[in-house]
Amino acid sequence: MPKDSYLVGLIGSGIGPSLSPALHEREADRQGLRMLYRLIDLDPLGVPPEGVGDLVRAARDLGFDGLNITHPCKQLVIEHLDGLAPQAEALGAVNTVVFDGGRAVGHNTDVTGFAASFARGLPDAPLERVVQLGAGGAGAAVAHALLTLGAERVTVVDALPDRAAALAASLNRAFGPDRAAAAPPDRWDGLLARADGVVHATPTGMAAHPGLPLPAELLHPGLWIAEVVYRPLETELLRTARALGCATLDGGGMAAFQAADAFRLFTGREPEAARMLADLTELAGAVGAPH
């Protein structure tokens, strides 16, 4: 028989303002379920990111039904799990863990979350040449989503060149040769001049990391700009891009749709994703955008 009560949580760093508890608990309430969603923040606990395995084991032992995993643990958590869904395995990144019969199984709903948001918010965006900034856990998910959506070529730029190269190599193994490439940040000028669009997948622009992730003078109206950051919904990058006439996509859709997919994994119930997106927009606005 399906359960009607769930205990879930989020493990990450600096997650105090997260909207995930409200998103999941509101949807559970509407479905007549009881859900308690707890934040497990590494910072006040004094736990290093490498301690994520101990936290996952503790949550399982305490009777949690599942966990969301965010920065900086999406890749570190993998070695502490008993199994991976195919998409999480292909990505090498996990953002959702489901406890099932004592086993901890990792999933990734960032891919489907970004794909759904992009298809909804930028349905006619050209995808011949896409530049992506960021090759971490979120970056891996977004790049997979872009290639699944039909991007011809994704060029990954990261402050850590080896990380960008590793992601590009894994994308080419998954999608075919020459679908992805890595480039250093000092090549911004030429890359953006030829690109159709830019996806930003680093923490820059979050409330705790203000600023622009790339030089503003390199943006031009021929680009679309998609943001992964959703705290705040309007980052400095999106504000600057809109002022130039670029088509833009904020990170709210990805956050809401990945939460909906995680809710389905936790409860086995079908969420109303559009309703969760409306919740996120309302909640983000209510707190003046940092979340």
N, C-alpha and C positions, 0 to 999 in steps of 0.2 A: 504493500500500500504506500502511496506517496506520502511523504512527510508533510507536516504543516508548520514546522518550526526549524529554523536554520541559524547556525552560528558561523559567520565567515569573518574574514579580516583582510587587511592590506599591510604588507611588509614593504618598507622603503625608508628613504632618508628625507627628513624635512617634510613629512606628509600631513602635518597638523591641520592645514587648511583644506585638505582633500574634500571633494564633493562626492566621492564614491559612496560613503556611508548613506548619505541622503538619497542618492540615485537608487541604490539597491533597496533601501528600506521603504521608500515611497512606492516603488513598483510592487514590492511584497505586500504592502498594506492594501493596495488596490486589488491584489489577487487573493486577499483573504489569508495571507500567510504571515507568520511571525518571523522576522529576520532581525538578528542583532549583528551589526557590522562594526567590528572593532579595528582601530588603527594600531599598528605595531611599528612604532617609529624608532629606527635605529638610533637616532641622535639622543633623545632623552634617556634611552635605555643604556647608552654607552656601548652599544654592540657594533663592531666593525662589519662592513658588508660581508666579509668572509664568514661571519657567524650566522648567516641566513639558514644554514642547515639545522642548527640547534633550534632556531625559532620555528621552522617547519615541523620538526619532530615534536616540539612542545605543543604546538597547535593541534597536531594529530592526536597526541596523548590526552589533551584536554577536551577532545570531542568536537573540534571544529569540523565543519562540512567541507570547507575549502578556503582558499586564500587567493587574493590578487597579489601580484608581485610587481614592484615598480623599481625605478632607478634607485640604487645602482646594483640591483640584485638579479636582473632578468636572465643574465648569463651564468652568474655564479651559482644560482639555485639548482642548475641542471644536475650536477653531480650528486645531489642529495635526494633525487627523486627515484621512484621505482620504475617509472615508465614515462614515455613521451608520446603524445599524439603526433601523427605524421607531420603536420605543419610546424609544430614546435621543434621537432627533430630537424626538419629541413632548415629552419631559421637559426637554430642554435640559440634560441631565446624563448623564455617562458614568462607569461604575464598572468596566468591563472593555474592554480593547482587544485585538483579535486581529490579528496580523500574517499577512497572506495574500498571497503573491506580491509582496511588497514594499509592499503597501498596509496602512495602519493603519486598522482599522474599529472604531468605538466601539459598545458595547452597554450596556444597563443591566439588571442582574439584581436590583437592589434592589426593583423593583416586584414581580416574581414571588416573590422571597424573602419580602417582607413579607406578601404575599397568602397564600402557603402557610402561613406561621407563624400568621397571624391565624385562618385557617380551621381550623387544627389546635388552637390554644390557646384561642380564644374563639369557638367555633362558633355559639353562640346569642346573641351580644352584639347588642343593638339598635343600629341604625345610622341612626336618623332625623336626629339632630343630633350631629355630632362636632366637637370642638375640637382643633385641631392646633397645637402649639407648635413653630415652626421652619419656615423657608421656603427653606432651602439645598438642596444636592443631595439629601441623604437625605430632606428634607421633601417635595421635589417628587415623589420616587418613592413615598413613603408615601401622599401625597394622591391620586395617580393610582390606587394600589392600593385605597384605601378606596372611591373612586367606582366602580372596576371591581367591587368586592365588593358594591356596592349601597347605599352610603351616600347618603342623600337630600340632605344638605347638610354641607359641610365648611367650618368657619370657621378661617382661618389667622391665627395670631398670631405676630409676629416683632418683635424689637427694632428692626429696620429696616423701617419701615412701607411704603416703596416696594417692598421685596422681597416682602413679604406681598401687596401689591396686584397686583404683576406675576404672582405664582403664581396668585392667585385668578382673574385675567383669563385666563390660559392654560388653567386648568381649565375655566372656563366655555366657552371656545372649543372645547375637546376633548369635553366631556360635556354641554353644553347650558346655557342661561342659568339663573342662580340656583342652580346646584349648589354654588358656592363663594363665599366672601366673605372679606374681610380685616378684621381688627380690631386695635386697639392693646392693649398689655398692661394698660392701666389699666381695661379693660372686663372683666377676669377674673371679677369677682364675678357680674355678670349672665349671662355666657356659661356658667360652670360650673353655675350654679343650674338652667339649662334643658337642659344637655347630657346625652346618653346616655353619652358616653365621651370620653376625652382620649388623644391620641397625642403622645408627647414625642419630638421629632426635633432636639434640639440637643445639643452636647457636655456640657452640665451634668449632673453625676452620674458622669462618667468619673473614673477614678482621678486624673487630672491636673486635673480641674475639679469638685471635690466640691461638694455642696450640692443644694438643691431649685430647680427651674426656675420654681416658682410658689408662692404662699403656701399653706402646709399647711392653714390654717383654711378654705380654699375647697373642699377635698376633702370628699366625702360618700359614704356607702355606695351611693348610687344610681348612681355612676359606675363604668365599667370604665376601667382605665388600661393602655395599651400603651406599652412602652418600646422605643426603637431602640438605646440604649446597651447594649452587652453587656460592657463592661469597667468595673466588675464586672457579673456577671449580676444581682445584687441591688443596685440603686441605692437611694439614700435615698428617692427618689420611690416606688419599689415597696414599700419597707419601710413607709413612712408610710401608703400606700394600703391595704396588706394589714391593717395594724393597725386601720384604720377599717372593714374588711369589704368593701372594693372587690374585684371580680374583676380580676386582673392578668395581664399577659403580658410576660415579659422579652424582651430583645433577642437572646437566643441563637438562637431559631428563624430569625429574619430573617438573621442572620449565617451560619448553617449552610446554609440553603436557597439564599441568593444565591451562596454558595461552590460549592454543588453545580451550580447553573446555569452558573457561570463555568467550572467543571471540564469540563462538557460542551462549552462553546464552545472551550476550549483544546485538548481531546484528541479530540473527536468520540465519546467513550465515554460510556455511560450510568452516572452515579454512583448510589450508594445513599444517598439523601438522609437517610433515617432513621439510617443508620450514621454519617453525618457529623455529625448532630445529637448523637448519643451521644458522639462524639469531642469535640465542642465542650464539652458539659457536663462531661465528664471532665477535659479540659484546663483549663477555666476554674476548676474546683474545685481542681485540682492546684496552680495558681499563686495560690491564695487570692483568686481572682477578677480581679485586674487583668490585662488582656491587651492 
